[in-house]
Amino acid sequence: MKSDNFSFSRDVADTIGVEAAIILKFIEDYDLPLNSIEDISEVILEKFSFMEEQKVISSIEKIAGLGL
């Protein structure tokens, strides 16, 4: 079972934002299939209930736009 702890580069957080850095790390660690923004955001919102839906969607769009 994977840990609920995430660590990511401060440079990444400075560049794309803390929420996006958390989401990017989660996607990388859990090998989420990137079928659609809606599918990803649903999984993220279940895992990180403290995040706002619009912020999650904009973070995923930013990650996708940067090709990460």
PESUL-V443381 format. One record per residue. RES is the residue in one letter. SS is DSSP state (H for helix, E for strand, C for the rest). OMEGA is omega in degrees with one decimal (* if undefined). NEAR is the number of other ideal C-beta (glycine too) atoms within 10 Angstrom. Layout:
RES | SS | OMEGA | NEAR
RES | SS | OMEGA | NEAR
This chain:
M | C | -179.4 | 3
K | C | 179.3 | 8
S | C | 174.7 | 7
D | C | 179.5 | 6
N | C | 178.0 | 5
F | C | 171.6 | 15
S | C | -178.1 | 7
F | C | -177.5 | 17
S | C | 174.5 | 10
R | H | 178.5 | 9
D | H | 177.4 | 9
V | H | 179.6 | 16
A | H | 177.5 | 16
D | H | -176.0 | 10
T | H | -174.1 | 12
I | H | -178.8 | 19
G | C | -176.2 | 17
V | H | -178.7 | 13
E | H | -179.9 | 20
A | H | 178.3 | 23
A | H | 177.0 | 22
I | H | -179.1 | 20
I | H | 178.4 | 28
L | H | 180.0 | 22
K | H | 178.6 | 16
F | H | 179.1 | 18
I | H | 179.7 | 18
E | H | -176.4 | 12
D | H | -175.3 | 11
Y | H | 175.6 | 10
D | C | -179.1 | 7
L | C | 173.9 | 14
P | C | -175.5 | 9
L | C | -177.5 | 12
N | C | 179.5 | 8
S | C | 177.9 | 10
I | H | -179.1 | 15
E | H | 179.4 | 9
D | H | -179.2 | 13
I | H | -177.4 | 22
S | H | 178.1 | 21
E | H | 179.2 | 13
V | H | -178.9 | 16
I | H | -178.6 | 22
L | H | 174.7 | 15
E | H | -176.6 | 8
K | H | -175.2 | 13
F | C | -175.9 | 15
S | C | -179.9 | 7
F | C | -179.4 | 6
M | C | 177.6 | 16
E | C | -175.5 | 11
E | H | -177.5 | 11
Q | H | 178.2 | 9
K | H | 177.8 | 14
V | H | -179.0 | 22
I | H | -179.9 | 16
S | H | 177.5 | 16
S | H | 178.1 | 23
I | H | 177.3 | 23
E | H | 178.7 | 13
K | H | 179.0 | 17
I | H | -179.9 | 20
A | H | -180.0 | 12
G | H | 178.8 | 9
L | C | 179.3 | 11
G | C | -178.2 | 5
L | C | * | 12
